[in-house]
């Protein structure tokens, strides 16, 4: 049995109190929202904080609302289940609702939060193990060691981004609201990621993610999410695909976006998608053909590593399949895609 280490638990009831705790405690503290990622990591001794700051008592960080500009604002500790089941999210942002609905299982979706999923630690089969396991084979770049067990001689950690909601949020042009010692700021989610799996985001020391802000979608917006995993529930993605289509009143694609995750430390946009799909009617044989060509382009662009369970060659072949199927699901409104 893996046991939690000893730590002090602090439970602030306001954002200001939480920020002051972060300021005063510095690197001794870890922040917990739902705990579905942090607590297993503590048991595996991947983190060793003296203090855990639990955010669950901060009411201002919870809930889904529309503001005066028409943006939808989702508080950082709003649960994954709430995001998946919310009628506004399901109606306006189908890819996000579908992605949230495919995270883990029902119990974990009721504990895990949107903020926690956005900030989910990158994952690697050489890292997400017990201390005993890691000590027996030698530690890695991400924790306690100086080598990468995936890429011989590699200087950057290649642990993979595995957060299902992020690709959908990227296709939606979302912004992240954060608060910290220098005040509040907004970060376009497209600019939030780095290519190093040790810390693949740009949140600064002492800052907290407070909300996710999604702007209004264009008329004719359609979206879908596709997830490859070994089982029908619980598993992290072996591959995740988010799709956005903008379809004009004549049924012609006027804009498109495809973002892939679980293949590298940062989610990756399929560069050819917008150009290949522009001007194509949906649904149509022409759209089916172009969706297959986008899948081929994604296959050329994406090269999975042996960083998470699952054969890398198989995962790469599934990029082609899942991009095509997720585009077709968005066009027809039949998503999500989560079976081969």
KELUMTI-400457 format. One record per residue: residue number from 1; residue in one letter; x, y, z of N, C-alpha, C in turn. Coordinates in steps of 0.05 Angstrom, whole numbers. Layout:
N
NUM  A  X  Y  Z  X  Y  Z  X  Y  Z
...
END
This chain:
340
1  X  17  -24  0  0  0  0  18  25  0
2  X  11  44  -18  25  70  -18  11  89  0
3  X  27  101  18  15  120  38  23  148  31
4  X  5  167  38  11  195  36  33  202  55
5  X  52  220  47  71  230  67  58  250  85
6  X  71  257  107  61  277  125  64  305  113
7  X  43  321  117  45  349  109  24  365  124
8  X  28  391  126  8  408  138  -12  416  116
9  X  -38  417  124  -59  424  105  -70  452  112
10  X  -70  470  93  -82  496  96  -106  499  78
11  X  -127  510  88  -152  512  73  -162  541  73
12  X  -151  558  55  -159  586  54  -188  588  43
13  X  -201  609  51  -229  614  42  -231  637  23
14  X  -209  649  16  -209  671  -3  -184  669  -21
15  X  -186  681  -44  -163  682  -62  -140  697  -50
16  X  -146  719  -37  -124  735  -25  -109  718  -4
17  X  -124  703  12  -111  686  32  -94  665  20
18  X  -103  653  -2  -88  632  -16  -62  644  -27
19  X  -64  667  -39  -40  680  -51  -20  688  -30
20  X  -30  696  -7  -11  703  15  3  678  26
21  X  -11  656  27  1  631  35  23  623  15
22  X  17  625  -10  37  618  -31  61  636  -28
23  X  56  662  -23  78  681  -21  96  674  3
24  X  84  668  25  99  664  50  113  637  50
25  X  101  617  38  112  589  39  130  583  16
26  X  127  596  -6  144  592  -29  145  563  -39
27  X  168  552  -45  170  525  -56  164  503  -36
28  X  160  510  -11  152  490  9  123  480  5
29  X  107  496  -11  79  491  -13  71  479  -40
30  X  51  462  -40  38  452  -64  9  460  -63
31  X  -3  466  -87  -31  474  -89  -48  450  -97
32  X  -70  447  -84  -88  425  -90  -116  435  -97
33  X  -127  427  -119  -155  433  -126  -172  409  -119
34  X  -176  390  -138  -190  365  -132  -173  344  -120
35  X  -147  345  -126  -128  326  -114  -124  301  -130
36  X  -138  298  -153  -137  272  -168  -110  268  -181
37  X  -94  289  -185  -67  287  -196  -46  289  -174
38  X  -50  308  -156  -30  313  -136  -27  290  -116
39  X  -49  279  -106  -47  259  -85  -33  234  -95
40  X  -38  223  -118  -22  200  -128  8  208  -131
41  X  13  232  -139  41  241  -142  55  242  -115
42  X  41  251  -94  52  251  -67  58  222  -58
43  X  40  204  -64  45  176  -56  69  164  -70
44  X  73  173  -95  96  163  -110  122  179  -104
45  X  120  198  -86  142  216  -78  153  231  -102
46  X  135  239  -120  142  256  -142  142  286  -134
47  X  129  291  -111  129  317  -99  131  313  -69
48  X  144  332  -56  149  329  -27  145  355  -12
49  X  120  366  -14  115  392  -1  113  389  30
50  X  120  410  44  115  411  73  86  419  78
51  X  74  434  60  47  445  63  32  441  38
52  X  7  432  40  -12  431  17  -33  452  21
53  X  -37  469  1  -58  490  3  -82  481  -14
54  X  -103  475  0  -128  465  -13  -145  489  -21
55  X  -154  489  -47  -169  512  -57  -199  508  -56
56  X  -208  485  -47  -237  478  -49  -255  496  -34
57  X  -245  512  -14  -262  530  1  -264  557  -10
58  X  -253  563  -33  -253  590  -45  -276  591  -65
59  X  -299  602  -57  -323  602  -73  -319  618  -99
60  X  -303  639  -99  -300  655  -123  -286  641  -146
61  X  -274  618  -140  -261  603  -161  -278  581  -174
62  X  -304  581  -166  -322  559  -175  -345  571  -191
63  X  -354  556  -211  -378  563  -226  -373  569  -255
64  X  -395  570  -270  -394  576  -299  -414  599  -304
65  X  -405  620  -316  -422  643  -320  -414  657  -347
66  X  -433  672  -357  -428  689  -381  -425  718  -371
67  X  -404  732  -381  -400  759  -373  -413  778  -394
68  X  -410  804  -389  -423  824  -406  -413  824  -435
69  X  -388  815  -439  -377  813  -466  -386  789  -482
70  X  -401  771  -468  -409  746  -481  -390  723  -477
71  X  -367  729  -464  -349  707  -457  -361  689  -436
72  X  -354  663  -438  -361  644  -417  -337  641  -399
73  X  -341  645  -373  -319  644  -353  -324  620  -335
74  X  -304  602  -335  -306  577  -319  -286  579  -296
75  X  -295  580  -271  -277  582  -249  -258  558  -248
76  X  -234  562  -238  -213  542  -240  -220  517  -224
77  X  -235  519  -202  -241  495  -186  -269  484  -193
78  X  -281  492  -215  -305  480  -225  -298  451  -233
79  X  -315  432  -225  -308  404  -230  -310  397  -260
80  X  -296  377  -268  -297  367  -295  -326  358  -301
81  X  -339  345  -282  -367  336  -286  -385  360  -292
82  X  -381  382  -278  -398  406  -283  -393  416  -311
83  X  -368  417  -320  -362  426  -347  -375  408  -368
84  X  -372  382  -364  -383  362  -383  -413  364  -385
85  X  -427  370  -363  -456  369  -362  -470  396  -365
86  X  -455  417  -365  -467  444  -366  -479  449  -394
87  X  -504  458  -394  -518  462  -420  -506  483  -437
88  X  -496  505  -425  -483  525  -441  -458  515  -454
89  X  -441  500  -439  -417  489  -451  -424  468  -473
90  X  -443  451  -467  -450  431  -487  -462  444  -513
91  X  -477  465  -510  -488  478  -533  -469  495  -549
92  X  -451  510  -535  -434  529  -548  -406  517  -554
93  X  -397  499  -538  -369  488  -541  -370  458  -539
94  X  -381  445  -560  -384  416  -558  -358  400  -555
95  X  -336  409  -567  -311  395  -564  -302  395  -535
96  X  -305  417  -521  -297  419  -493  -315  401  -476
97  X  -341  401  -480  -358  384  -464  -352  354  -469
98  X  -346  347  -494  -340  319  -500  -313  312  -488
99  X  -293  329  -489  -267  323  -477  -270  319  -447
100  X  -285  336  -434  -289  334  -405  -303  308  -399
101  X  -322  300  -415  -338  275  -410  -321  250  -412
102  X  -298  252  -426  -282  228  -430  -258  227  -410
103  X  -256  246  -392  -234  245  -372  -241  224  -351
104  X  -222  206  -346  -223  187  -324  -250  173  -323
105  X  -262  171  -298  -288  159  -294  -306  178  -278
106  X  -331  171  -273  -350  189  -260  -340  200  -233
107  X  -329  183  -217  -321  192  -190  -299  213  -192
108  X  -279  207  -210  -257  226  -213  -266  252  -226
109  X  -285  251  -244  -295  276  -256  -310  293  -236
110  X  -321  281  -215  -334  296  -195  -315  308  -174
111  X  -290  300  -175  -270  311  -157  -250  329  -173
112  X  -242  319  -196  -223  335  -212  -234  361  -222
113  X  -217  380  -227  -226  407  -235  -215  415  -262
114  X  -228  435  -274  -219  445  -300  -191  457  -298
115  X  -186  472  -276  -160  483  -272  -139  462  -268
116  X  -146  441  -253  -127  419  -249  -121  405  -275
117  X  -140  402  -293  -135  389  -318  -118  406  -336
118  X  -123  432  -336  -106  450  -352  -77  448  -343
119  X  -73  447  -317  -46  447  -306  -36  419  -299
120  X  -48  398  -310  -41  371  -305  -11  367  -311
121  X  3  354  -293  31  348  -296  35  330  -321
122  X  56  336  -336  62  318  -358  68  290  -348
123  X  64  270  -366  66  243  -357  86  227  -374
124  X  100  208  -361  119  191  -375  120  164  -360
125  X  122  142  -375  123  116  -362  148  111  -346
126  X  168  129  -349  193  127  -333  191  145  -308
127  X  171  162  -307  168  181  -285  145  174  -267
128  X  122  168  -278  98  162  -261  99  134  -250
129  X  118  131  -232  123  105  -218  130  111  -189
130  X  130  90  -173  138  94  -144  167  102  -142
131  X  174  112  -119  202  119  -113  220  94  -115
132  X  210  72  -104  225  47  -105  231  38  -134
133  X  211  40  -151  214  32  -179  234  50  -193
134  X  231  77  -189  249  96  -202  278  93  -191
135  X  281  88  -165  308  85  -155  322  60  -165
136  X  307  40  -173  319  15  -182  330  17  -210
137  X  319  35  -226  329  37  -254  344  63  -259
138  X  346  80  -239  359  106  -242  339  127  -248
139  X  343  151  -236  323  172  -239  326  186  -266
140  X  307  204  -272  307  217  -298  308  247  -297
141  X  309  260  -320  311  289  -321  289  303  -306
142  X  265  292  -306  242  305  -294  243  304  -264
143  X  255  284  -252  256  282  -223  281  267  -213
144  X  299  282  -200  321  271  -185  345  261  -202
145  X  342  260  -229  364  249  -245  374  268  -266
146  X  392  258  -283  404  275  -304  402  263  -331
147  X  388  241  -334  385  228  -360  356  225  -368
148  X  351  223  -394  325  217  -405  325  188  -414
149  X  306  172  -403  305  144  -410  290  139  -437
150  X  278  160  -448  264  158  -473  282  165  -496
151  X  296  188  -494  313  197  -515  342  197  -505
152  X  358  178  -514  385  176  -504  401  202  -509
153  X  412  213  -488  427  238  -491  410  262  -492
154  X  384  259  -489  366  283  -491  370  302  -468
155  X  368  328  -474  372  349  -454  345  361  -445
156  X  324  355  -460  297  364  -453  280  340  -445
157  X  264  344  -425  245  323  -417  223  321  -438
158  X  216  296  -446  195  292  -466  170  280  -454
159  X  166  282  -427  141  273  -415  118  287  -429
160  X  96  273  -433  75  282  -452  53  297  -437
161  X  43  319  -450  19  332  -441  -4  312  -445
162  X  -21  309  -424  -42  289  -425  -69  301  -416
163  X  -72  327  -418  -96  340  -409  -116  342  -432
164  X  -139  328  -429  -158  327  -451  -171  354  -457
165  X  -176  371  -437  -191  395  -443  -174  416  -458
166  X  -148  415  -456  -131  436  -468  -134  437  -498
167  X  -132  415  -514  -135  418  -543  -162  432  -550
168  X  -183  425  -537  -209  437  -543  -208  467  -536
169  X  -196  474  -514  -194  503  -507  -177  518  -526
170  X  -156  505  -537  -139  518  -557  -155  523  -583
171  X  -171  504  -591  -187  509  -616  -207  531  -612
172  X  -215  537  -586  -235  557  -580  -223  584  -575
173  X  -196  587  -576  -183  612  -570  -186  622  -542
174  X  -186  603  -523  -190  610  -495  -167  626  -483
175  X  -172  640  -462  -152  654  -446  -153  643  -417
176  X  -130  643  -404  -128  635  -376  -125  660  -359
177  X  -141  662  -338  -139  684  -319  -123  674  -295
178  X  -102  689  -289  -85  682  -266  -82  706  -247
179  X  -76  700  -222  -72  721  -202  -46  714  -187
180  X  -31  734  -180  -6  729  -166  5  754  -153
181  X  30  754  -146  42  777  -132  41  803  -148
182  X  42  801  -174  41  825  -191  13  833  -200
183  X  -7  819  -188  -35  825  -195  -47  804  -214
184  X  -67  812  -228  -81  793  -246  -72  797  -275
185  X  -72  776  -290  -66  778  -319  -81  756  -334
186  X  -83  760  -360  -95  740  -378  -74  729  -397
187  X  -74  703  -401  -54  691  -419  -70  676  -441
188  X  -66  683  -466  -78  666  -487  -67  638  -484
189  X  -85  618  -485  -77  591  -479  -57  581  -500
190  X  -58  591  -524  -39  584  -545  -10  592  -538
191  X  -7  611  -520  19  621  -512  29  611  -485
192  X  14  592  -474  19  583  -447  39  560  -445
193  X  45  546  -467  59  521  -466  88  523  -474
194  X  105  506  -462  133  504  -470  138  475  -479
195  X  161  470  -491  168  444  -502  183  426  -483
196  X  185  435  -458  200  419  -438  181  406  -418
197  X  181  379  -417  162  365  -400  167  368  -371
198  X  190  379  -362  194  384  -334  174  404  -323
199  X  169  425  -339  149  445  -332  140  457  -358
200  X  117  447  -368  109  453  -396  91  478  -398
201  X  90  494  -377  73  518  -378  88  541  -366
202  X  77  565  -369  91  590  -361  78  603  -337
203  X  63  589  -321  53  600  -296  76  608  -278
204  X  76  632  -268  99  641  -252  97  633  -223
205  X  119  634  -209  120  627  -181  101  646  -165
206  X  85  634  -148  66  650  -132  40  656  -146
207  X  36  647  -171  11  652  -185  -8  629  -183
208  X  -34  635  -184  -55  615  -185  -72  619  -210
209  X  -79  597  -222  -99  598  -244  -127  602  -231
210  X  -141  623  -239  -167  629  -226  -191  623  -244
211  X  -187  624  -270  -210  619  -288  -201  613  -316
212  X  -218  601  -331  -214  597  -360  -236  614  -374
213  X  -228  630  -393  -246  648  -406  -248  641  -436
214  X  -272  636  -446  -276  627  -473  -293  648  -488
215  X  -282  659  -510  -297  680  -525  -321  668  -540
216  X  -339  684  -549  -361  674  -566  -351  660  -591
217  X  -364  639  -598  -356  625  -623  -370  638  -647
218  X  -360  632  -671  -373  643  -695  -399  628  -701
219  X  -416  641  -716  -440  628  -725  -433  603  -741
220  X  -447  582  -737  -441  557  -751  -419  541  -738
221  X  -412  547  -713  -391  532  -700  -398  503  -695
222  X  -380  486  -702  -383  457  -696  -356  447  -684
223  X  -358  428  -666  -334  417  -653  -337  388  -645
224  X  -315  375  -641  -315  347  -631  -288  341  -619
225  X  -288  320  -602  -263  311  -590  -261  281  -594
226  X  -236  272  -601  -231  243  -604  -209  235  -584
227  X  -212  212  -572  -193  203  -552  -187  173  -556
228  X  -162  167  -560  -152  140  -561  -142  131  -533
229  X  -152  109  -523  -142  98  -498  -147  68  -497
230  X  -134  55  -479  -136  25  -478  -163  16  -470
231  X  -175  30  -450  -201  22  -439  -221  43  -445
232  X  -246  37  -440  -268  56  -445  -271  77  -424
233  X  -255  76  -403  -256  96  -381  -230  96  -366
234  X  -227  115  -348  -204  117  -329  -179  127  -343
235  X  -171  115  -366  -144  119  -376  -139  148  -386
236  X  -113  156  -382  -104  180  -396  -103  175  -426
237  X  -103  196  -442  -103  191  -471  -76  180  -481
238  X  -78  161  -499  -55  155  -516  -53  175  -539
239  X  -75  187  -545  -77  208  -565  -103  223  -561
240  X  -103  249  -563  -127  265  -561  -128  285  -585
241  X  -152  288  -597  -155  305  -620  -179  323  -615
242  X  -175  349  -617  -197  368  -615  -200  382  -642
243  X  -225  386  -650  -231  397  -677  -251  420  -674
244  X  -246  442  -689  -266  463  -691  -271  468  -721
245  X  -296  470  -728  -304  477  -755  -323  502  -753
246  X  -319  521  -770  -337  544  -774  -351  540  -801
247  X  -377  538  -800  -392  532  -825  -411  555  -830
248  X  -409  566  -854  -427  589  -861  -455  580  -867
249  X  -474  599  -871  -502  591  -876  -506  573  -900
250  X  -487  574  -919  -490  558  -943  -478  530  -939
251  X  -468  524  -915  -457  498  -909  -428  495  -918
252  X  -414  517  -921  -386  517  -930  -367  523  -906
253  X  -346  508  -904  -327  512  -882  -312  539  -887
254  X  -314  557  -867  -301  583  -869  -276  584  -851
255  X  -274  565  -832  -251  565  -814  -249  538  -801
256  X  -225  530  -794  -221  504  -782  -196  504  -765
257  X  -196  486  -745  -172  483  -728  -172  454  -717
258  X  -148  442  -716  -145  415  -705  -120  416  -687
259  X  -124  407  -662  -102  406  -642  -99  378  -631
260  X  -75  369  -630  -68  342  -621  -54  343  -594
261  X  -60  324  -576  -46  323  -551  -37  294  -545
262  X  -21  291  -524  -10  266  -513  13  255  -530
263  X  24  271  -548  46  262  -565  72  276  -558
264  X  71  298  -543  95  313  -537  89  329  -511
265  X  109  345  -502  105  360  -478  85  382  -480
266  X  80  391  -504  59  412  -509  40  402  -530
267  X  14  410  -528  -5  404  -549  5  415  -576
268  X  -3  404  -598  7  411  -624  -15  416  -643
269  X  -14  439  -657  -34  446  -677  -27  434  -704
270  X  -46  422  -717  -42  411  -744  -42  434  -764
271  X  -19  440  -775  -15  465  -790  -32  466  -815
272  X  -36  444  -828  -49  444  -854  -79  444  -853
273  X  -91  442  -829  -120  438  -827  -136  460  -839
274  X  -130  485  -831  -147  508  -840  -146  511  -870
275  X  -122  508  -882  -120  512  -911  -134  489  -926
276  X  -131  464  -917  -143  442  -932  -173  442  -930
277  X  -185  452  -909  -213  450  -905  -229  475  -914
278  X  -215  497  -918  -229  522  -925  -244  519  -952
279  X  -269  528  -952  -285  528  -977  -298  502  -984
280  X  -296  481  -966  -307  455  -972  -335  453  -960
281  X  -355  443  -975  -382  440  -964  -383  416  -944
282  X  -400  418  -924  -404  396  -905  -435  391  -902
283  X  -442  366  -899  -426  342  -905  -425  337  -935
284  X  -403  325  -944  -400  320  -973  -378  300  -977
285  X  -377  289  -1001  -354  271  -1007  -328  287  -1008
286  X  -330  312  -1016  -306  329  -1017  -295  333  -988
287  X  -314  337  -969  -304  341  -942  -292  315  -931
288  X  -303  292  -937  -292  267  -928  -263  264  -939
289  X  -260  271  -965  -233  269  -977  -214  288  -964
290  X  -222  313  -959  -205  333  -946  -198  325  -917
291  X  -218  313  -903  -213  304  -876  -191  283  -875
292  X  -191  265  -895  -170  245  -897  -143  257  -903
293  X  -143  278  -919  -118  292  -926  -107  307  -901
294  X  -125  318  -885  -115  330  -860  -103  309  -842
295  X  -116  285  -841  -105  263  -826  -78  255  -835
296  X  -74  254  -861  -47  248  -872  -27  269  -865
297  X  -35  295  -865  -17  316  -858  -9  314  -828
298  X  -29  308  -811  -23  305  -783  -4  281  -778
299  X  -8  260  -793  10  237  -791  38  244  -798
300  X  42  261  -818  68  270  -826  81  288  -804
301  X  64  304  -792  74  324  -772  80  312  -745
302  X  65  291  -737  66  281  -709  82  256  -707
303  X  101  255  -688  119  232  -685  120  225  -655
304  X  101  208  -646  101  200  -618  127  187  -609
305  X  133  191  -584  156  177  -572  147  155  -553
306  X  166  139  -544  159  118  -525  158  129  -496
307  X  142  150  -493  141  164  -467  117  156  -450
308  X  97  145  -462  74  136  -447  67  107  -456
309  X  52  92  -441  45  65  -449  31  65  -476
310  X  35  44  -491  24  42  -518  45  44  -539
311  X  45  27  -559  65  27  -580  65  53  -595
312  X  88  66  -598  90  92  -611  82  90  -640
313  X  89  69  -654  81  66  -682  51  64  -685
314  X  39  49  -668  9  47  -669  -4  74  -664
315  X  6  88  -643  -5  114  -637  -2  133  -661
316  X  20  132  -675  24  149  -698  4  142  -720
317  X  -1  117  -725  -20  109  -745  -48  118  -737
318  X  -54  118  -712  -80  127  -702  -84  157  -704
319  X  -63  172  -707  -65  201  -712  -81  205  -737
320  X  -74  191  -758  -88  194  -784  -117  187  -781
321  X  -123  164  -768  -150  154  -765  -167  173  -748
322  X  -156  181  -725  -172  197  -706  -177  225  -716
323  X  -157  237  -730  -162  264  -741  -185  263  -761
324  X  -184  243  -779  -206  241  -799  -233  236  -785
325  X  -234  218  -767  -260  211  -755  -270  234  -737
326  X  -252  248  -724  -261  270  -707  -271  294  -724
327  X  -258  299  -747  -268  319  -765  -296  311  -776
328  X  -300  286  -783  -326  278  -792  -347  280  -770
329  X  -339  274  -745  -357  276  -723  -366  305  -718
330  X  -346  323  -721  -353  352  -718  -372  361  -740
331  X  -368  352  -765  -384  360  -787  -413  350  -784
332  X  -416  326  -773  -443  315  -771  -455  317  -743
333  X  -440  327  -724  -450  330  -697  -453  303  -683
334  X  -437  283  -690  -439  256  -679  -418  249  -658
335  X  -401  269  -650  -380  262  -631  -391  255  -604
336  X  -373  247  -585  -344  244  -588  -335  218  -601
337  X  -309  217  -608  -298  193  -620  -280  180  -599
338  X  -286  156  -591  -269  143  -571  -269  113  -574
339  X  -273  103  -599  -269  75  -605  -255  73  -632
340  X  -238  53  -634  -224  49  -659  -243  36  -679
END
